[in-house]
Amino acid sequence: MRITDYYNYIATAAYILMGVAALYFYKRKKKNSKSPLSDRTSTIIIVVIMAIATFLRLYRLGVVPLGLQQDEASIGYDAYTLANFGIDRNGYHFPIYPITWGCGGGSPLLIYLNVLSIKLFGTGIVKLRLIPAICGILTVLLFYLILKLIFSEKKYVNELSLLGAFFLAVCPWHVILSRWSLDSNIMPFNLMLSLYLFLLGAKKRSTLFYALSAASFSVCMYSYGAATIVIPVFLVLISAYALFEKVLDTKQLVISVLVFLLLFSPLLVFYAINYLSFPEIVTDYITFNKFTAARTGEAFISLDDGFLGKALNNLKAYALAMSVGGKFTIAHYLEGYGCLFEFTFPITAIGLVRSVRDLFSKKMRKETPVMERVGNSAFIMLTISTLVLDIMILPDINRLVMAFIPFIYFFVRGAEIILECSGKLFLALAVILLLGGLLFTRDYFRNFNSWSISIYMPGYGDAIKRAYEIAKDDRPIASTYEGLSSPFMLALYYTEYDPYKFYTTVEYKDPDAEFRIAKSFGNFSFDLPEDTKKAAENGTVLVVASSEKGPFDGDERFVLEDFGGYFVVYRPLP
């Protein structure tokens, strides 16, 4: 076994023992008499935590992960074409929702944020990943501020808020998420910003902050497709609770709903066009276009006789993801660490039980400050909303992106019981988390590239770019498919291909497929000829995998350029 495996066993056992000891002390009414952290000390520590969060999300951002995933390339290429040509890759002028692969797959917010980034800084992998990285850093700060609001009347508000911020700063799921450019990866930031504004509204009874929160929640709808289910369910639940607690009145609710609908209306028109058979709206300035295929089978479970079994399996996958980890797409986790570390679940379980108890207990409702009640209910209702989504979809970490931070909150609530009883046990809990973070940091920067090589396809993007530099538009380019997923997308991004030439020449393998994959465009073909040597002799520039370069070894008529697993093979022109 690896050191990580031993550590997981030891840390899990330690957290179980801490939990048992804390519950014992809690029943015996033992109180921690240690003085709380001062605000000045807390400020110094949060600055250190933010420095750690920044390092983990920016260090070697362009090479870990090494290469580029096809959805990253898709988002980056549409942003490039919109920034420089005013159209997406399908030829639409400034679409409200770029249809990308045909059924979506790249939500508009991150694409248009990258349009702004490209206008300011240009293209490149680091720049493409910078927005999720910055959002990831800011999410740590927002979570800290949210916890400060929720626990503002507790003696150990600083300790609890710092623990939550630190957990998120070193959390495997959130570090990995922040370092590549999938549309869902900015969703935690958008969600925490919206929740923070909502809690400010509750604290100040402020119509302005409620309206800002509504606007921010509306922007969430442009962030990721899963938000169309989670956000409305959550808003109905939390609004009802806020009305019950009398921190939100009817006038504020009406204003907030109107603000939400105003900002959501363009997307609502897009959905009406796609799902109610309204005609497209296509202009030279803005477009409400139609998907070429519905995204159902790839994302949603079918409503047939096996629905109940599938839903139960989904709940099992959800529970595993929030505790010891599960088997998901390898772009989203690192083996041995789960999503929220494999050893934290005993404390998280205690916190979850305590949070649910506090929500429904009349006694706790009388004893608990209103901001703590509202904040606690918000994370429980967000969990309920993500469970509603989980029952309907084929589970994956990116689709459950809104579920993880609530479970970090539950971890903090579990740690709160320990802190209330023993400062030394709480310190030990934090040290165990710190050591887990150090192990993860070491293994992530050492091993993630080899772990995720099949996802990010290192070397191929540079190889196909070099092939186009050689061939230009004058010679055929033929590419391998070995070890690749949608290589045409990497070709478009790395070569910064003219979108007009692309959408007027592209041939898809299946134009009506849920995800349209190009088999050729322009002078690019994504299928090697049967006789590669003859093709190269006749002027074709080839991109081949290491296993396919054998016919050219030792033949001095051909140039072989190595890009780490992929070779550009060509015969120089006379």
C-alpha positions in Angstrom: 0.0 0.0 0.0 1.0 3.6 -0.5 1.7 6.1 2.3 -1.6 7.8 1.4 -3.6 4.6 2.0 -2.0 4.1 5.5 -2.6 7.8 6.2 -6.3 7.4 5.2 -6.8 4.5 7.6 -5.0 6.3 10.5 -6.7 9.6 9.9 -10.1 8.0 9.6 -9.6 6.1 12.9 -8.5 9.3 14.6 -11.5 11.2 13.4 -13.8 8.5 14.6 -12.2 8.5 18.0 -12.4 12.3 18.1 -16.0 12.2 17.2 -16.8 9.6 19.9 -14.8 11.6 22.5 -16.6 14.8 21.6 -20.0 13.3 21.8 -19.1 11.8 25.2 -17.8 15.2 26.4 -20.9 16.9 24.9 -23.2 14.6 26.8 -21.2 15.3 30.0 -21.5 19.0 29.3 -17.8 19.5 29.3 -16.9 23.0 28.0 -13.7 24.2 26.3 -12.4 27.1 28.4 -9.7 28.2 25.9 -9.8 31.8 24.8 -10.9 32.3 21.2 -8.6 33.6 18.5 -8.5 37.3 18.3 -9.7 39.1 15.1 -6.1 40.2 14.4 -4.7 36.6 14.6 -7.6 35.4 12.5 -6.8 38.0 9.8 -3.2 36.9 9.7 -4.2 33.2 9.4 -6.8 33.9 6.6 -4.1 35.8 4.7 -1.9 32.7 5.0 -4.8 30.4 3.9 -5.4 32.6 0.9 -1.7 32.4 0.0 -2.0 28.6 0.1 -5.1 28.7 -2.0 -3.5 30.9 -4.5 -0.4 28.8 -4.8 -2.3 25.5 -5.2 -4.4 27.0 -8.0 -1.8 29.0 -9.9 1.5 27.1 -9.6 2.4 25.5 -12.9 -1.1 26.1 -14.2 -0.1 25.7 -17.8 1.5 22.3 -17.4 -0.5 20.6 -14.6 -2.7 19.3 -16.1 -0.4 18.8 -19.1 -2.2 19.2 -22.4 -5.8 20.3 -23.0 -9.1 18.5 -22.6 -11.6 18.7 -25.5 -14.2 20.7 -23.6 -11.5 23.2 -22.6 -10.5 23.5 -26.2 -14.2 23.9 -27.2 -14.7 26.8 -24.7 -11.5 28.4 -25.7 -12.1 28.2 -29.4 -15.6 29.6 -29.3 -14.3 32.4 -27.1 -11.5 33.1 -29.6 -13.9 33.2 -32.6 -16.4 35.4 -30.8 -13.6 37.8 -29.6 -12.0 38.1 -33.1 -14.8 37.3 -35.6 -18.0 38.0 -33.7 -19.3 34.5 -34.4 -19.1 31.1 -32.7 -17.8 28.0 -34.5 -21.2 27.3 -35.9 -21.4 30.7 -37.6 -23.8 32.4 -35.2 -23.3 36.1 -34.2 -23.0 36.4 -30.4 -25.4 33.6 -29.4 -27.1 33.8 -26.0 -26.1 30.2 -25.6 -23.4 28.9 -27.9 -24.5 25.4 -29.0 -20.9 24.3 -29.1 -21.1 20.5 -29.8 -24.6 20.8 -31.1 -26.4 20.0 -27.8 -24.6 22.5 -25.7 -21.7 21.3 -23.6 -20.2 24.7 -22.9 -22.3 27.2 -21.0 -22.2 30.8 -22.0 -20.8 32.5 -18.9 -17.3 31.0 -19.0 -17.2 31.4 -22.8 -18.0 35.1 -22.7 -15.7 35.7 -19.7 -13.0 34.2 -21.9 -14.0 36.5 -24.7 -13.2 39.4 -22.4 -9.9 37.7 -21.3 -8.8 37.2 -24.9 -9.6 40.8 -25.7 -7.4 41.9 -22.8 -4.6 39.3 -22.7 -4.8 37.1 -25.8 -5.0 33.3 -26.0 -3.0 30.5 -24.4 -3.6 27.6 -22.0 -2.7 29.6 -18.8 -5.0 32.4 -19.9 -7.8 29.9 -20.7 -7.5 28.4 -17.2 -6.9 31.6 -15.3 -10.6 32.4 -14.9 -11.5 29.1 -13.1 -8.3 29.5 -11.0 -9.1 33.0 -9.9 -12.7 32.1 -9.2 -11.4 29.1 -7.1 -9.2 31.4 -5.0 -12.1 33.9 -4.5 -14.5 31.0 -3.5 -12.2 30.2 -0.5 -12.6 33.9 0.7 -16.3 33.9 0.1 -16.8 30.7 2.0 -14.8 32.2 4.9 -17.0 35.3 4.9 -20.2 33.2 4.7 -19.1 31.2 7.8 -18.2 34.4 9.6 -21.8 35.6 9.0 -23.4 32.3 10.0 -21.3 31.9 13.2 -21.0 35.6 14.0 -22.5 35.2 17.5 -20.5 32.2 18.5 -17.5 32.3 20.8 -15.3 30.5 18.3 -16.4 32.1 15.1 -12.9 32.7 13.9 -11.7 29.1 14.5 -14.7 27.6 12.7 -14.5 30.1 9.8 -10.8 29.5 9.3 -11.2 25.7 9.4 -13.8 25.9 6.7 -11.7 28.2 4.5 -8.6 26.0 5.0 -10.5 22.8 4.1 -11.7 24.4 0.9 -8.3 25.8 0.1 -6.6 22.3 0.2 -9.7 20.2 -0.8 -8.7 17.8 -3.6 -12.0 18.3 -5.5 -11.7 22.1 -5.4 -8.0 22.3 -6.2 -8.4 20.0 -9.2 -11.6 21.8 -10.4 -9.9 25.2 -10.2 -7.0 24.2 -12.5 -8.8 23.5 -15.8 -11.5 25.3 -17.8 -14.7 23.4 -17.8 -17.9 25.5 -17.6 -19.1 23.9 -14.4 -15.8 24.8 -12.7 -16.8 28.4 -12.0 -20.1 27.4 -10.5 -19.0 27.1 -6.9 -17.8 30.8 -7.1 -21.1 32.0 -8.6 -23.1 30.0 -6.0 -21.1 31.2 -3.0 -21.2 34.8 -4.2 -25.0 34.5 -4.6 -25.4 32.9 -1.1 -23.1 35.5 0.5 -25.3 38.3 -0.9 -28.4 36.5 0.2 -27.1 36.2 3.8 -26.1 39.8 3.8 -29.7 40.6 2.8 -31.0 38.5 5.7 -28.6 40.1 8.2 -29.3 43.6 7.1 -33.0 43.0 6.0 -31.8 44.8 2.9 -33.8 44.9 -0.3 -30.7 45.9 -2.2 -28.7 42.9 -1.1 -31.6 40.6 -1.8 -31.9 42.1 -5.3 -28.2 41.7 -5.9 -28.4 38.1 -4.7 -31.3 37.5 -7.1 -29.2 38.9 -9.9 -26.3 36.7 -9.0 -28.5 33.6 -8.8 -29.8 34.5 -12.2 -26.2 34.6 -13.5 -25.7 31.1 -12.1 -28.3 29.9 -14.7 -25.8 30.9 -17.4 -23.0 29.1 -15.6 -23.9 25.4 -16.0 -26.8 23.4 -17.2 -27.4 21.7 -13.9 -28.2 25.1 -12.4 -31.5 25.0 -14.2 -32.7 22.4 -11.8 -30.7 23.1 -8.6 -31.1 26.9 -8.4 -34.9 27.1 -8.8 -35.5 24.3 -6.3 -33.1 25.9 -3.8 -34.6 29.4 -4.2 -38.1 28.2 -3.6 -36.9 26.4 -0.4 -34.7 29.1 1.0 -37.2 31.9 0.2 -40.0 30.0 2.0 -37.7 29.5 5.0 -36.6 33.2 5.0 -40.3 34.2 4.9 -40.9 31.9 7.8 -38.0 33.4 9.8 -39.3 36.9 8.9 -35.9 38.0 7.5 -37.5 38.4 4.1 -40.8 40.2 3.4 -43.2 39.8 0.5 -42.2 43.1 -1.1 -38.5 42.1 -1.0 -39.4 38.7 -2.5 -41.4 40.2 -5.3 -38.6 42.6 -6.2 -36.0 39.8 -6.1 -38.2 37.5 -8.3 -38.6 40.3 -10.9 -34.8 41.0 -10.9 -34.1 37.3 -11.3 -36.6 37.0 -14.2 -35.3 40.1 -15.9 -31.8 38.8 -16.1 -32.9 35.3 -16.8 -35.3 36.3 -19.6 -32.8 36.0 -22.5 -32.0 32.4 -21.5 -35.8 31.8 -21.0 -36.3 32.9 -24.6 -33.5 30.5 -25.7 -35.2 27.6 -23.8 -38.6 28.5 -25.3 -37.1 28.3 -28.8 -35.5 25.0 -28.1 -38.2 23.2 -26.1 -41.4 24.9 -27.3 -40.7 24.9 -31.0 -40.5 28.7 -31.3 -38.5 29.9 -34.4 -34.9 30.9 -34.1 -33.9 34.5 -33.8 -30.8 35.1 -35.9 -29.4 38.6 -36.4 -26.0 40.1 -37.0 -25.8 41.3 -33.4 -27.4 38.6 -31.2 -28.7 35.1 -31.8 -31.2 32.8 -30.1 -30.5 29.6 -32.0 -31.5 26.0 -31.7 -29.6 22.9 -30.6 -29.0 20.4 -33.3 -29.8 17.6 -30.9 -31.3 17.2 -27.4 -29.0 16.3 -24.6 -31.0 13.6 -22.9 -29.5 10.1 -23.1 -26.0 11.3 -22.2 -27.1 13.2 -19.1 -30.4 12.0 -17.8 -31.6 8.6 -16.6 -34.5 7.1 -18.5 -38.0 7.0 -17.0 -38.6 3.3 -17.5 -39.1 0.3 -15.3 -35.5 0.5 -14.1 -35.8 4.1 -12.9 -36.0 3.3 -9.2 -32.9 1.2 -9.3 -31.0 3.8 -11.2 -32.1 6.5 -8.8 -30.9 4.4 -5.8 -27.6 3.8 -7.6 -27.3 7.6 -8.1 -27.9 8.2 -4.4 -25.2 5.6 -3.6 -22.8 7.4 -5.9 -23.7 10.7 -4.3 -23.0 9.4 -0.8 -19.7 7.9 -1.9 -18.6 11.2 -3.6 -19.4 13.1 -0.4 -17.6 10.6 1.8 -14.8 8.2 0.8 -14.9 9.0 -2.9 -16.2 7.1 -5.9 -15.2 6.2 -9.4 -15.8 9.2 -11.6 -14.1 10.7 -14.6 -10.4 10.9 -13.8 -10.2 14.6 -14.7 -12.0 15.3 -11.4 -10.1 13.5 -8.7 -6.8 11.8 -7.8 -6.7 8.2 -6.7 -6.4 7.9 -2.9 -7.9 11.2 -2.0 -11.6 11.1 -2.9 -13.2 14.5 -3.4 -13.2 15.8 0.2 -10.4 13.5 1.4 -11.3 9.9 2.3 -10.9 10.4 6.0 -13.2 13.4 6.8 -16.5 11.6 6.6 -16.9 10.7 10.3 -16.8 14.4 11.3 -18.9 15.3 8.3 -21.6 12.8 9.3 -21.7 14.2 12.9 -22.1 17.7 11.4 -24.8 16.7 9.0 -26.8 15.1 11.8 -26.4 18.2 14.0 -27.4 20.5 11.2 -30.5 18.6 10.4 -31.4 18.4 14.1 -31.0 22.1 14.5 -33.2 22.8 11.5 -36.2 20.8 12.9 -35.7 21.1 16.7 -37.9 23.7 18.3 -35.6 24.0 21.3 -32.5 24.6 19.1 -34.5 27.2 17.1 -35.2 29.2 20.2 -31.5 29.0 21.3 -29.9 29.6 17.9 -29.3 33.1 16.5 -31.3 33.8 13.4 -28.3 34.1 11.1 -27.1 30.7 12.1 -30.5 29.3 11.5 -30.8 30.9 8.0 -27.2 29.9 7.0 -27.7 26.4 8.3 -30.9 26.0 6.5 -29.3 27.3 3.3 -26.7 24.6 3.2 -29.3 21.9 4.0 -31.6 23.1 1.3 -28.8 23.3 -1.2 -28.0 19.7 -0.4 -31.7 18.8 -0.9 -31.7 20.6 -4.3 -28.6 18.7 -5.4 -30.2 15.4 -4.4 -33.1 16.2 -6.6 -30.7 16.7 -9.5 -28.8 13.6 -8.6 -31.9 11.4 -8.8 -32.5 12.6 -12.4 -29.0 12.5 -14.0 -26.2 10.1 -14.8 -23.9 11.0 -11.9 -20.5 12.7 -12.4 -18.5 15.1 -10.3 -19.0 18.0 -12.6 -22.8 17.6 -12.5 -22.7 17.4 -8.7 -20.5 20.5 -8.5 -22.9 22.4 -6.3 -23.1 19.6 -3.7 -19.5 19.6 -2.2 -19.2 22.9 -0.4 -22.3 22.2 1.8 -20.5 19.0 3.0 -17.5 21.0 3.9 -19.9 23.2 5.9 -21.2 20.0 7.6 -17.6 19.1 8.4 -17.2 22.4 10.1 -20.4 21.8 12.1 -19.0 18.4 13.2 -15.7 20.0 14.2 -17.7 22.6 16.2 -18.8 19.9 18.6 -15.1 18.9 19.1 -14.1 22.6 19.6 -16.9 23.2 22.1 -15.5 20.4 24.2 -11.7 20.4 23.7 -9.3 22.9 22.1 -6.6 20.3 21.9 -8.8 17.8 20.0 -9.8 20.6 17.6 -6.1 21.4 17.0 -5.4 17.8 16.4 -8.3 17.6 13.9 -6.8 20.6 12.0 -3.3 19.1 12.0 -4.7 15.9 10.5 -6.4 17.9 7.8 -3.2 19.9 7.2 -1.1 16.7 6.8 -3.7 15.3 4.3 -3.4 18.6 2.4 0.4 18.2 2.2 0.2 14.7 1.0 -2.4 15.6 -1.7 -0.2 18.6 -2.8 2.8 16.4 -3.2 1.0 13.7 -5.1 -1.0 16.1 -7.3 2.0 17.9 -8.7 4.0 14.6 -9.0 1.4 12.3 -10.3 -1.7 14.0 -11.8 -0.3 14.3 -15.3 0.3 10.5 -15.5 -3.0 9.8 -13.8 -5.0 12.0 -16.3 -3.0 11.5 -19.5 -6.0 10.0 -21.4 -8.1 13.1 -20.6 -5.7 15.9 -21.5 -3.9 14.3 -24.4 -0.5 16.0 -23.9 1.6 16.7 -26.9 -1.2 16.4 -29.5 -2.2 20.0 -29.6 1.4 21.2 -30.2 1.8 18.5 -32.8 -1.4 19.4 -34.8 -0.4 23.1 -34.6 3.0 22.3 -36.0 1.4 20.2 -38.8 -0.7 23.2 -39.8 2.4 25.5 -39.7 4.0 23.1 -42.2 1.0 22.4 -44.4 -0.8 25.7 -44.2 -3.9 25.5 -46.4 -1.9 24.0 -49.2 -1.2 20.4 -48.2 -3.5 17.7 -46.7 -3.2 17.0 -43.0 -4.1 13.6 -41.7 -4.3 12.9 -38.0 -4.4 9.8 -35.9 -7.2 9.1 -33.4 -5.1 6.9 -31.1 -5.4 8.0 -27.4 -7.5 11.0 -28.4 -11.0 12.3 -27.9 -12.4 14.8 -30.4 -9.0 15.8 -31.8 -10.6 18.2 -34.2 -11.4 20.5 -31.3 -7.8 20.7 -30.2 -6.8 21.3 -33.9 -9.2 24.3 -34.0 -8.0 25.8 -30.7 -4.3 25.3 -31.2 -4.3 26.6 -34.8 -6.7 29.4 -34.1 -8.5 28.3 -37.3 -10.7 30.7 -39.2 -14.3 29.9 -38.1 -15.8 30.8 -41.5 -13.6 28.2 -43.1 -14.5 25.7 -40.4 -18.3 25.9 -40.5 -18.4 26.1 -44.3 -16.2 23.0 -44.8 -16.8 20.8 -41.8 -18.1 17.2 -42.3 -19.4 15.5 -39.1 -19.4 11.8 -38.5 -23.1 12.1 -37.6 -24.6 15.6 -38.0 -27.6 14.6 -35.8 -25.5 13.0 -33.0 -25.9 14.3 -29.4 -22.2 15.4 -29.7 -21.2 16.3 -33.2 -17.7 15.1 -34.0 -15.9 16.4 -37.1 -14.2 13.8 -39.3 -12.8 16.6 -41.5 -12.7 20.3 -42.2 -10.6 22.4 -44.6 -7.5 20.4 -45.4 -7.7 18.5 -42.0 -8.8 14.8 -41.9 -9.0 12.9 -38.6 -8.5 9.5 -40.0 -5.1 8.2 -41.1 -4.9 6.8 -44.6 -4.4 3.0 -45.0 -0.9 3.6 -46.4 0.6 6.4 -44.4 4.0 6.2 -46.1 2.5 6.6 -49.5 0.3 9.5 -48.3 3.4 11.3 -46.9 5.3 10.7 -50.1 2.5 12.5 -52.0 2.7 15.5 -49.7 0.3 14.8 -46.8 1.5 16.0 -43.4 0.8 13.3 -40.8 0.2 13.4 -37.1 0.8 9.9 -35.7 1.1 8.3 -32.3 4.3 6.7 -31.2 3.0 3.3 -32.1 2.3 4.4 -35.7 5.6 5.9 -36.7 7.3 2.6 -37.5 7.1 2.8 -41.3 9.1 6.0 -41.2 11.9 5.0 -38.9 15.3 5.2 -40.6 13.9 6.6 -43.8 15.8 9.9 -44.4 13.3 11.2 -46.9 10.9 12.0 -44.1 11.2 14.4 -41.1 9.9 13.2 -37.8 9.2 15.8 -35.1 8.6 14.5 -31.6 5.9 16.2 -29.4 5.9 13.7 -26.6 3.8 10.8 -27.6 2.8 12.2 -31.0 4.9 12.8 -34.1 4.6 15.2 -37.0 5.7 13.3 -40.1 6.2 15.0 -43.5 8.4 15.0 -46.6 9.9 18.5 -47.1 8.9 20.1 -50.4 11.7 20.6 -52.9 
